Amino acid sequence: MPLPSTETGGSKPEQVTTIIKKQPEVAQKVPGVQEKPLIDVLVNRDPDDPDSAIQKLLNPTPEAGEKSDFTSQKKAEEQYLVDTQGKYKGELDIRYADPSTKADYLQGQVTGYVEGVIGKASEKKSQEDDVKFSHEDTLIELSGQKFDQKTSGIVLAKAQERISVLFNSEYGSKSPEKQRMVAEQTKQYLELFSKAQTEGSLSNDISAGMVIRLVDENIGKLAYQDRKATENWLGDHGVRHIVGHNIDVSMKLADELERNGQKVSAVDRLMMHQIMIEHDMGYATDVVSKPINQGGFGADGGHNVLAAKSFREQAEDTTSPVGQVFSSEQAAIVHEGILHHDSRAVKFNLGDESPQAKKENVLSAIHVADNTHAFEKKLPEILYNHPDTLRIMRLMKTAGETGDDTSIVALRGQLISGIDKNSAFSDDDKTALKLAANMISKGSYERTVPRICGNKPEFEIDNKGVLTIDVTESAIHREVVGVFAQGQNEQLQKFLGDIAGIKNVDLRNVDSVISPEGTVVVKMRTGEGRDIEKTDYQMKIDELIKDADFSSFVIEDADLAADQALLQKQAESSQDKSVQLEKVEAVKKMRRLNMEVYQDSQKERERISEKGPEQIV
C-alpha cells in the first residue's frame, strides 16, 4: 500500500512506485574519457599548473558525457511547483528557474568555501609540518585501487583531516561538538558503504578515488550549510540539525524497525544519510539565503524543490560521485526523500520485504526525523552558542515597545561587540554570527524563544508499526517564556501540528494525541511531569535569567508593560485621549529609565570584572 498523499497543498506529486531489483552494476567507463597510466599523467604535468593533472584525475570531464533518465523526478519537481502555487511568499517558480539553483553553480559555491578554508590551513601547515590537505599524495597511493576494507581506512583518515579543519580550527568553524558529530557521521557513512557492497546493493568496482570525492562533497555540503545557517535567525539548518538530530533520529528509527524484525539494509540507511545531507541545500542557495539575510523571511518557502533539483542534476551526471555510486532506483528514492522531507506521511511496515515497503520505511523515517527537530537544538546558532543573545533580545523587546530606536541600534552593537570578544569563535564564526546580529530586532524573540521548550524526543515503534514519540517539557521552559511574557508550550503546539496534523490541543487536559491516520502517537509530559535535569545550554540560560539584576529588571518591566497595555486600551475608548496617552508616555519613560539603570549596573560589573575589585578605587 503506498504512502498517504504528501501534503503540498494540492494533488499528489508523481511518485516512483516500483523498484526493479537487479544485480549490482559494474561501473561503466565514461564515454569520451581517455584513460592514461597515472605515471604518464604525472610526468607530463604542466610545470606552471602541476595540480591540474591531479584535478583531472579527481574530476574527469567526458567529451560527451551520458545522462541517466530522471524525467519522472523532474516532473515531480514541476508538480510540486503547481501544488504549492500561492502557498509561499514570493515566486517559487522564479527561484526554481534561477541559474544559481543549478547543481554546478551550488557545488561551485560549496567548493569555493571549502577550498578557502583548506587553503588557509594548508598554507600554515606546510610551514610547520608534513600535514597536507590536498589529495595529490592520496591519489597516487590509491591509483587503480577499488574501495574496499584496505582503502577505506585511508579514505576515512583523509576525511577526518578535512573535518578537523572545517569544523574545529581557526580557519573554519571552531566547534569540537560539530567536529565530533561530522566525524562520527562520516565514519558511519563509510561503514554503511562497505556493508552495502557486501550486501550487493552497491558495486564492488567503485574506485577509492570516487569514494573520496563523494565523502568530500558530503563534508563540504555540511560545512557550507552550517556556515550559511550561522548567518541568520532561522532555526538551525546546519550540522546540529542535519547530523545531530535528523541523521541520528533516522538511524534510531531504523534500529526500531529492526528490533521489530523488519530488515533495514545498509543501503537503506546510506540513503537516509544522503537524503539528510542534501535535504536543506535549498536554504544555502543565493535566492533563499540572500533575502533571508536581509530580513526577507518567507524566501525559504519551497526550499525542498530547490534541494531536490540540485540533487537530481548531480545524479543525472554520470561523472559525479552520486551519479557513479547510486543506481537510478536508489537516486530516485533519495530525490523523493529530499523533495518531500517535511511531509507528515508516516507508514512503517513490518514483516514486508517488498521494495515498496522498504521505500516507505525510508521515507517515513525521513519525515519523522525532520518534523521532530523543533526544540532547543534547532535554535539559531547565535542564540545557541552565544546565550547572552537572550538578554539582548529581552532588552530589545522593551526598547521596541517603548519606541526607543536608538537603544535598539546600541543593543545590536553590544551583541556584535560580545561576539567579537568571544574567544570560542573563529574569525569565520564571528563573520557569520555578526551577519545574524545585524538582523536582530525588537521581535526576534517571538519565533525563537519558544523553542526552549524541550530537548530530544524519544521514539518507539510497536509490533504493529505504530510510532510513539515521547516529548518532555524542559526544566526551564516556563521560566524562559515568562521572561518574554509568552504563552507556555507554543512550540509544542506547532510540533503536534507538524508531526501529527493536530492543532489547538488543550495541553492542560491532554497528555497524548493520535494522528488521524493512527500511525503516530505523541505523549507529552508537561507541568509537574517536566524534566528536572537541565542540559548544558539550559544551565547557561538558567544562570542568566536568575541573575539578580536581570531578574529584578524583568519583573518590574513586565508590570509596567501590563500597565502600558491597559492604558493604551483605555485611550482607544476614551473621549479625552490626550490624558490617557500622556500616562502611556509616562510609563514608557519609566521603562526606558529602568532599562538604562540596569545597563549601567551591567557596565559597572563588567568594569570590575575586567580590572579586578582590588584595582577599583
SULLIN-V358284 format. One record per helix or strand of 2 or more residues. SS is the DSSP state (H for helix, E for strand). FROM is the first residue (numbers start at 1). TO is the last residue. If there is no record, write none. Layout:
ss=SS from=FROM to=TO
ss=SS from=FROM to=TO
This chain:
ss=H from=38 to=43
ss=H from=51 to=58
ss=H from=71 to=83
ss=H from=92 to=97
ss=H from=99 to=101
ss=H from=103 to=128
ss=H from=136 to=142
ss=H from=149 to=167
ss=H from=176 to=199
ss=H from=208 to=230
ss=H from=239 to=259
ss=H from=266 to=278
ss=H from=281 to=284
ss=H from=286 to=293
ss=H from=303 to=316
ss=H from=321 to=325
ss=H from=328 to=339
ss=H from=355 to=371
ss=H from=376 to=378
ss=H from=381 to=385
ss=H from=388 to=401
ss=H from=405 to=421
ss=H from=427 to=437
ss=H from=445 to=451
ss=E from=458 to=461
ss=E from=467 to=473
ss=H from=477 to=483
ss=H from=490 to=500
ss=E from=512 to=514
ss=E from=520 to=525
ss=H from=527 to=529
ss=H from=536 to=545
ss=H from=548 to=573
ss=H from=577 to=611
ss=H from=613 to=615
